[in-house]
Amino acid sequence: MRETAGRGDGDADSGPETGARDPDLDFEIVPETDQSFENALAKARAGERLTVDDGIELITTGTDRAGIDPVRKEQVLEAADRRRAEVVGEDVTFVANLNNNVTTACNTGCLFCNFKDTAHRFESDHDGEHAGFTKTPAESRAIVDDALDMGIYEVTSVSGLHPAFALNDEHREILAASDDPAREVNYKPPAVYDTDPGTYVDQMRAMSVGGVHLHSMTPEEAQHARRGTDWSYEEVYRDLASAGLDSAPGTAAEILVEEVREVICPGKISTAEWVAAMEGAVAAGLDVTATMMYGHVENAAHRVRHLKVIRDLQDRVGGITEFVPLSFVHENTLLFERGVVDGGASDAEDELVVAVARLFLDNVENVQSSWVKFGDAKALKLLNCGANDFMGTILSEEITTRAGGTYGEFRSFDDYVEMIGAIGRPAVERSTDYRTRRPIDPDDGPHGPELGPRADGTPMLGASREADEGMAADD
């Protein structure tokens, strides 16, 4: 079959693709198959396990023709929506959660990221200014405690790799004993910085307050928490779980294919390390999630191979509660500024990624649609393309905003009930692990969380506070 150019070409029913990769990038892995679209679609409709070639045919709507075919695209979306209904039903779930990212200090240098700031800018003797932040454990605890009073029951924390961060006091001593800690193990003592972030264990204990579910420590952070030692990922995650960690986010995945990672994040952990960390977290008794950040330099074959890594991991160890596709927000990133990409994924690509994820990941029940990445209208459309979860209230969201995202930082329960009702589906409040669910009566408003340890159904933010803080649903 013919190779599909770029990241999936344009969509014949929605104009040209919104972004294209640098033509000088020459990948060995390309979207060529010996399968046909018709055979792949038949297998998807029959519920058979798909191969990588099947997935490539579906996500491109056929490598036998240029561009995305609008009729074939609708066939893939319909198959995925039917599969969603068979697997998880009609409910659209969401959580009451808070994002508390501890620090933006990081030296990894990923070209797709504008959330993190070079760590030396945080040092006390640095003269320049920066827009980053570091929170002490006490500050993190106060933020979470305050949010619990509003009814949240999940705190998600994803942070930069601050050089002063260590797993615990023992780890800090090991790092400090290196001949050249800054160069050998990316460590500098807290005294070098304006703000001491404490240790990872300190931060976990601080945020694990009042019965909240703590969702933190990505594979990249877990590697940072074991650098310079021979500790296993399971040991690291067990220590973190003892300090209050309840589940781990499978971010830092980006595209789990090395030739893509070498372009967008050469300093980041490898695919093998990401997988090993996730295996360690599950072995330590934690649930995990899995993500894919797409729409930059990768092509359709890379996307499907990424899904295969996740499916294989789930086959081996289980524990993945949801898959979260994250469409690349390009505006304020180095990939865009350096001309490596000139945009992100098209609407059609977003729809097909969600749909093929539903069809390919036959062992992961929940697929998420992100209003932060897509905006309300498209995020709702994706709930009819195979997704069933609608994220959470996100009382703070810095990562996408700093990259140029414009879709706001908060959604109230009333927003959720109204939006989900508009597509004729039931709104259901859920726990982080999906094991506890509460259907919401749309006629019994105003609506607020009830699953949180301090929740009583009161709306999370009053109208006056919403207006004062610029968090209105239409922002």
C-alpha positions as CSV (number, residue, x, y, z in Angstrom):
1,M,0.0,0.0,0.0
2,R,1.1,3.6,-0.6
3,E,2.9,5.5,2.2
4,T,0.8,8.3,3.7
5,A,2.7,11.5,3.8
6,G,3.4,13.6,6.9
7,R,1.2,12.9,10.0
8,G,-1.9,11.7,8.2
9,D,-2.5,14.3,5.4
10,G,-5.5,16.4,5.1
11,D,-9.2,15.5,5.7
12,A,-11.2,15.7,2.5
13,D,-14.3,16.9,4.4
14,S,-12.6,19.5,6.6
15,G,-9.9,21.1,4.5
16,P,-6.2,20.6,4.6
17,E,-4.3,19.3,7.6
18,T,-3.7,21.9,10.3
19,G,0.0,21.1,10.7
20,A,2.9,19.5,8.9
21,R,6.3,18.1,10.0
22,D,9.7,19.1,8.7
23,P,10.2,17.3,5.4
24,D,13.9,16.7,6.4
25,L,12.8,14.2,9.1
26,D,13.3,10.8,7.5
27,F,11.7,8.1,9.6
28,E,12.3,4.4,9.1
29,I,8.8,3.5,10.3
30,V,6.2,4.6,7.7
31,P,2.5,3.9,7.3
32,E,2.7,1.2,4.7
33,T,0.8,-2.1,5.1
34,D,-0.2,-5.3,3.2
35,Q,-3.7,-5.0,4.7
36,S,-6.7,-3.3,3.2
37,F,-9.0,-0.8,4.8
38,E,-12.0,-2.9,4.1
39,N,-10.6,-6.0,5.8
40,A,-9.4,-3.9,8.8
41,L,-12.9,-2.3,9.2
42,A,-14.5,-5.7,9.0
43,K,-12.3,-7.0,11.8
44,A,-13.0,-3.9,13.9
45,R,-16.8,-4.3,13.4
46,A,-16.6,-8.0,14.4
47,G,-14.7,-7.2,17.6
48,E,-11.5,-9.1,16.6
49,R,-8.2,-8.1,18.0
50,L,-6.5,-5.7,15.5
51,T,-2.9,-5.9,14.3
52,V,-0.7,-2.8,13.8
53,D,-1.4,-3.0,10.1
54,D,-5.2,-3.0,10.8
55,G,-4.8,0.1,13.0
56,I,-2.8,1.9,10.4
57,E,-5.4,1.3,7.7
58,L,-8.2,2.6,10.1
59,I,-6.3,5.6,11.4
60,T,-5.4,6.7,7.9
61,T,-8.8,5.6,6.3
62,G,-6.7,3.5,4.0
63,T,-3.1,3.8,2.8
64,D,-4.3,3.1,-0.8
65,R,-5.4,6.7,-1.3
66,A,-4.1,10.2,-0.3
67,G,-5.7,12.1,2.5
68,I,-8.5,11.2,4.9
69,D,-11.6,9.8,3.1
70,P,-14.7,11.3,4.8
71,V,-16.9,8.3,4.1
72,R,-14.4,5.9,5.5
73,K,-13.7,8.1,8.4
74,E,-17.4,8.0,9.4
75,Q,-17.3,4.2,9.2
76,V,-14.4,4.1,11.6
77,L,-16.1,6.5,14.0
78,E,-19.3,4.6,13.9
79,A,-17.6,1.3,14.6
80,A,-15.8,2.9,17.6
81,D,-18.9,4.4,19.0
82,R,-20.7,1.1,18.8
83,R,-17.7,-0.6,20.6
84,R,-17.8,2.1,23.3
85,A,-21.5,1.4,23.9
86,E,-20.9,-2.3,24.1
87,V,-17.9,-2.0,26.5
88,V,-18.9,0.8,28.9
89,G,-22.5,1.8,28.0
90,E,-23.8,5.4,27.6
91,D,-22.5,7.0,30.8
92,V,-20.2,9.9,30.4
93,T,-18.0,10.0,33.5
94,F,-15.9,12.8,35.1
95,V,-14.2,13.6,38.4
96,A,-13.9,16.4,40.9
97,N,-10.2,17.1,40.9
98,L,-7.4,19.6,41.5
99,N,-4.1,20.0,39.6
100,N,-1.3,20.8,42.0
101,N,1.9,20.8,40.0
102,V,4.8,21.3,42.4
103,T,7.5,22.8,40.3
104,T,8.3,23.9,36.7
105,A,12.1,23.6,37.3
106,C,13.5,21.1,34.8
107,N,16.6,20.5,32.7
108,T,15.2,17.8,30.4
109,G,14.7,20.2,27.5
110,C,11.8,18.6,25.7
111,L,11.0,20.5,22.5
112,F,7.2,20.2,22.8
113,C,7.0,21.6,26.3
114,N,6.6,25.2,27.5
115,F,5.5,24.2,31.0
116,K,9.0,23.8,32.5
117,D,11.8,26.3,33.1
118,T,15.5,25.7,33.1
119,A,16.4,24.8,36.7
120,H,19.3,27.2,37.1
121,R,16.9,30.1,36.9
122,F,15.5,29.1,40.3
123,E,18.9,29.3,42.0
124,S,19.2,32.0,44.6
125,D,22.1,33.7,42.9
126,H,20.4,33.9,39.5
127,D,19.8,37.5,38.5
128,G,17.2,37.0,35.8
129,E,13.4,36.7,36.2
130,H,11.3,33.7,35.2
131,A,7.6,32.8,35.2
132,G,8.1,29.5,36.9
133,F,7.3,28.3,40.4
134,T,8.2,25.8,43.1
135,K,5.9,25.0,46.1
136,T,7.0,23.8,49.4
137,P,5.3,20.7,50.9
138,A,3.5,23.0,53.3
139,E,2.1,25.0,50.4
140,S,1.0,21.9,48.6
141,R,-0.8,20.7,51.7
142,A,-2.6,24.0,52.1
143,I,-3.7,24.0,48.5
144,V,-5.1,20.5,48.7
145,D,-6.8,21.0,52.0
146,D,-8.5,24.1,50.7
147,A,-9.7,22.2,47.6
148,L,-11.1,19.4,49.8
149,D,-13.5,21.9,51.3
150,M,-14.8,22.6,47.8
151,G,-15.6,18.9,47.4
152,I,-12.7,17.6,45.3
153,Y,-11.4,14.1,45.9
154,E,-8.6,13.7,43.5
155,V,-5.3,15.7,43.3
156,T,-3.2,15.3,40.2
157,S,0.4,16.4,40.5
158,V,2.9,16.3,37.6
159,S,6.1,18.3,37.9
160,G,9.4,19.2,36.4
161,L,12.5,17.3,37.4
162,H,13.9,19.8,40.0
163,P,17.6,19.0,40.7
164,A,17.0,19.3,44.4
165,F,14.3,16.6,44.3
166,A,15.2,13.3,45.8
167,L,13.0,10.3,46.8
168,N,13.7,10.7,50.5
169,D,16.5,11.7,52.9
170,E,18.5,8.5,52.2
171,H,18.4,9.3,48.4
172,R,19.5,12.8,49.0
173,E,22.6,11.6,50.9
174,I,23.4,9.2,48.0
175,L,23.1,11.9,45.4
176,A,25.2,14.4,47.5
177,A,28.0,11.8,47.8
178,S,28.6,11.7,44.1
179,D,31.9,13.2,42.9
180,D,30.2,15.7,40.8
181,P,26.4,15.6,41.7
182,A,25.2,18.3,39.3
183,R,26.9,16.6,36.3
184,E,26.6,13.0,37.2
185,V,23.2,12.7,38.7
186,N,21.5,16.1,38.1
187,Y,21.5,17.0,41.8
188,K,22.0,20.3,43.6
189,P,21.2,20.7,47.3
190,P,18.0,22.6,48.3
191,A,20.2,25.4,49.8
192,V,21.1,26.5,46.2
193,Y,17.5,27.4,45.4
194,D,15.1,30.1,46.5
195,T,12.5,27.5,47.5
196,D,13.1,24.0,48.8
197,P,10.7,21.5,47.2
198,G,11.4,18.9,49.9
199,T,11.6,15.3,48.8
200,Y,9.1,13.3,46.8
201,V,8.1,11.5,49.9
202,D,7.6,14.9,51.7
203,Q,5.4,16.1,48.9
204,M,3.3,12.9,48.8
205,R,2.7,13.1,52.5
206,A,1.8,16.7,52.2
207,M,-0.8,16.2,49.4
208,S,-2.2,13.0,50.9
209,V,-4.5,14.8,53.3
210,G,-8.1,14.2,54.4
211,G,-8.8,11.1,52.4
212,V,-8.0,12.6,49.0
213,H,-6.9,10.3,46.1
214,L,-3.3,11.3,45.2
215,H,-2.5,10.7,41.5
216,S,1.1,11.5,40.9
217,M,4.6,10.4,39.9
218,T,5.0,9.9,36.2
219,P,7.5,7.4,34.9
220,E,9.9,10.3,34.3
221,E,9.5,11.5,37.9
222,A,10.0,7.9,39.1
223,Q,13.2,7.7,37.2
224,H,14.3,11.0,38.8
225,A,13.4,9.5,42.2
226,R,15.8,6.6,41.7
227,R,18.7,8.2,39.8
228,G,22.1,7.3,41.1
229,T,20.9,4.2,42.8
230,D,20.2,0.5,41.9
231,W,16.6,0.8,43.3
232,S,13.9,-0.8,41.3
233,Y,10.8,1.1,40.1
234,E,8.7,-1.2,42.3
235,E,10.7,-0.2,45.4
236,V,10.4,3.5,44.5
237,Y,6.7,3.3,44.0
238,R,6.2,1.3,47.2
239,D,7.9,4.0,49.2
240,L,5.7,6.6,47.5
241,A,2.6,4.5,48.2
242,S,3.5,4.3,51.8
243,A,3.7,8.1,51.8
244,G,0.2,8.4,50.4
245,L,0.4,7.9,46.6
246,D,-2.7,6.1,45.3
247,S,-2.2,5.9,41.5
248,A,0.3,7.0,38.9
249,P,-0.3,8.9,35.7
250,G,1.2,7.3,32.6
251,T,2.3,10.6,31.1
252,A,5.8,11.3,29.8
253,A,4.8,8.7,27.1
254,E,4.5,11.2,24.2
255,I,5.0,8.7,21.4
256,L,6.5,5.4,22.5
257,V,8.7,4.9,19.5
258,E,12.4,5.8,19.8
259,E,12.9,7.5,16.5
260,V,10.2,10.0,17.4
261,R,11.5,10.5,20.9
262,E,15.0,11.3,19.5
263,V,13.4,14.3,17.7
264,I,11.0,15.7,20.3
265,C,12.5,14.7,23.6
266,P,16.1,13.3,23.3
267,G,16.8,13.9,27.0
268,K,13.7,12.1,28.2
269,I,13.3,8.5,29.3
270,S,13.2,5.8,26.7
271,T,10.2,3.7,25.8
272,A,11.7,0.7,27.7
273,E,12.1,2.9,30.8
274,W,8.5,4.2,30.6
275,V,7.2,0.6,30.3
276,A,9.5,-0.6,33.2
277,A,8.2,2.3,35.4
278,M,4.6,1.4,34.7
279,E,5.3,-2.2,35.5
280,G,6.9,-1.2,38.7
281,A,4.0,1.0,39.7
282,V,1.5,-1.8,39.1
283,A,3.7,-4.3,40.9
284,A,3.6,-1.9,43.9
285,G,-0.2,-2.2,43.9
286,L,-1.0,1.1,42.1
287,D,-3.5,1.7,39.3
288,V,-2.0,3.6,36.4
289,T,-3.2,5.5,33.3
290,A,-1.7,5.7,29.8
291,T,-1.4,8.7,27.5
292,M,-0.3,9.6,24.0
293,M,0.7,13.1,23.0
294,Y,0.4,13.2,19.2
295,G,0.1,15.7,16.3
296,H,3.7,16.8,16.1
297,V,6.4,15.0,14.0
298,E,5.0,11.5,14.2
299,N,3.1,9.6,11.5
300,A,0.2,7.3,11.6
301,A,2.4,4.2,12.0
302,H,4.0,5.7,15.1
303,R,0.6,6.3,16.6
304,V,-0.5,2.7,16.2
305,R,2.8,1.3,17.4
306,H,2.3,3.4,20.5
307,L,-1.1,1.9,21.1
308,K,0.5,-1.6,20.7
309,V,3.0,-0.8,23.5
310,I,0.1,0.1,25.8
311,R,-2.0,-2.9,24.8
312,D,0.9,-5.3,25.4
313,L,1.7,-3.7,28.8
314,Q,-2.0,-4.1,29.8
315,D,-1.9,-7.8,28.7
316,R,1.1,-8.4,30.9
317,V,0.3,-6.6,34.1
318,G,-3.1,-5.0,34.0
319,G,-3.7,-1.9,36.1
320,I,-4.3,0.7,33.3
321,T,-7.7,2.3,34.1
322,E,-7.9,4.7,31.2
323,F,-6.2,5.9,28.0
324,V,-5.8,9.6,27.5
325,P,-5.1,10.9,24.0
326,L,-3.5,14.4,24.2
327,S,-3.5,16.5,21.0
328,F,-0.3,18.5,20.7
329,V,-0.7,22.3,21.5
330,H,2.0,23.9,19.4
331,E,1.9,27.7,19.7
332,N,4.5,28.4,22.4
333,T,6.7,25.4,21.9
334,L,10.2,25.0,20.5
335,L,9.0,22.5,17.9
336,F,6.9,25.4,16.5
337,E,9.4,28.2,17.0
338,R,12.2,26.2,15.3
339,G,10.0,25.3,12.3
340,V,9.9,21.6,13.0
341,V,6.1,21.7,12.9
342,D,3.7,24.4,11.8
343,G,0.6,23.2,13.6
344,G,-1.1,20.4,15.4
345,A,-3.4,17.6,14.5
346,S,-6.5,18.3,12.3
347,D,-10.0,17.7,13.6
348,A,-10.3,14.5,11.6
349,E,-7.0,13.2,13.0
350,D,-8.2,13.8,16.6
351,E,-11.4,11.9,15.8
352,L,-9.6,9.0,14.3
353,V,-7.0,8.8,17.1
354,V,-9.9,8.4,19.7
355,A,-11.8,6.0,17.5
356,V,-8.8,3.7,16.7
357,A,-7.8,3.8,20.4
358,R,-11.2,2.5,21.3
359,L,-11.0,-0.3,18.7
360,F,-7.3,-1.2,19.2
361,L,-7.1,-1.1,23.0
362,D,-9.5,-4.0,23.6
363,N,-8.2,-4.4,27.1
364,V,-8.5,-0.8,28.3
365,E,-12.1,0.1,29.2
366,N,-12.0,3.9,29.4
367,V,-11.0,6.4,26.8
368,Q,-10.9,10.1,27.7
369,S,-11.9,13.2,25.8
370,S,-10.1,16.4,27.0
371,W,-11.9,19.7,26.9
372,V,-8.6,21.3,27.9
373,K,-7.0,20.1,24.7
374,F,-10.0,20.2,22.3
375,G,-12.4,22.8,23.7
376,D,-16.0,22.0,24.6
377,A,-17.5,21.4,21.1
378,K,-14.9,19.0,19.8
379,A,-14.5,17.3,23.1
380,L,-18.2,16.5,23.1
381,K,-18.0,15.3,19.5
382,L,-15.2,12.9,20.6
383,L,-17.6,11.3,23.1
384,N,-19.4,10.0,19.9
385,C,-16.2,8.7,18.4
386,G,-15.3,6.1,21.1
387,A,-14.5,8.2,24.2
388,N,-16.6,7.8,27.4
389,D,-14.8,9.9,30.0
390,F,-14.8,13.7,30.1
391,M,-11.8,14.5,32.4
392,G,-12.4,16.5,35.6
393,T,-13.1,19.9,37.0
394,I,-9.3,20.8,37.1
395,L,-9.2,23.7,39.5
396,S,-5.8,24.6,38.1
397,E,-4.2,23.6,34.8
398,E,-0.9,25.1,33.9
399,I,0.7,22.7,31.4
400,T,-1.6,23.2,28.4
401,T,-2.1,26.9,29.2
402,R,1.6,27.6,29.2
403,A,1.9,25.8,25.8
404,G,-0.7,28.1,24.3
405,G,-4.0,26.4,25.1
406,T,-7.0,28.7,25.4
407,Y,-9.9,26.5,26.6
408,G,-9.9,27.5,30.3
409,E,-9.0,26.0,33.6
410,F,-12.2,25.0,35.3
411,R,-15.5,23.2,34.6
412,S,-18.3,23.1,37.2
413,F,-20.6,20.2,37.7
414,D,-23.4,22.3,36.2
415,D,-21.3,22.8,33.1
416,Y,-20.8,19.1,32.9
417,V,-24.4,18.2,33.3
418,E,-25.4,20.8,30.7
419,M,-22.8,19.7,28.1
420,I,-23.3,16.0,28.5
421,G,-27.1,16.4,28.5
422,A,-26.8,18.3,25.2
423,I,-25.5,15.1,23.4
424,G,-28.2,13.0,25.1
425,R,-26.0,11.0,27.4
426,P,-26.2,10.5,31.2
427,A,-23.6,12.5,33.4
428,V,-22.0,10.3,36.0
429,E,-19.6,11.5,38.8
430,R,-16.9,8.9,39.3
431,S,-13.9,8.1,41.5
432,T,-10.4,8.2,40.1
433,D,-10.3,4.4,39.7
434,Y,-13.8,4.2,38.1
435,R,-15.0,1.8,40.8
436,T,-17.4,4.2,42.4
437,R,-20.0,6.0,40.3
438,R,-22.9,8.4,41.0
439,P,-25.5,9.1,38.3
440,I,-26.5,12.8,38.4
441,D,-30.1,13.9,38.0
442,P,-30.0,16.8,35.6
443,D,-33.2,18.3,37.1
444,D,-31.9,18.3,40.6
445,G,-29.6,21.3,40.5
446,P,-27.5,23.1,41.3
447,H,-25.0,20.3,41.1
448,G,-21.8,19.6,43.0
449,P,-19.6,16.7,44.0
450,E,-20.8,14.1,46.5
451,L,-18.0,11.5,46.4
452,G,-15.3,13.6,48.1
453,P,-14.6,13.2,51.8
454,R,-15.9,16.7,52.5
455,A,-18.3,16.9,49.6
456,D,-22.1,17.4,50.2
457,G,-23.3,18.3,46.7
458,T,-22.6,22.0,47.1
459,P,-21.3,23.6,43.8
460,M,-17.5,23.8,43.9
461,L,-17.2,27.5,43.2
462,G,-19.8,30.1,43.7
463,A,-20.7,32.5,40.9
464,S,-18.9,35.4,42.6
465,R,-15.7,33.5,43.1
466,E,-15.9,32.2,39.5
467,A,-16.2,35.7,38.1
468,D,-13.5,37.1,40.4
469,E,-10.9,34.4,39.4
470,G,-11.7,34.5,35.7
471,M,-12.8,30.8,35.7
472,A,-16.1,31.1,33.9
473,A,-17.0,28.1,31.8
474,D,-16.7,30.0,28.6
475,D,-13.1,31.2,29.2
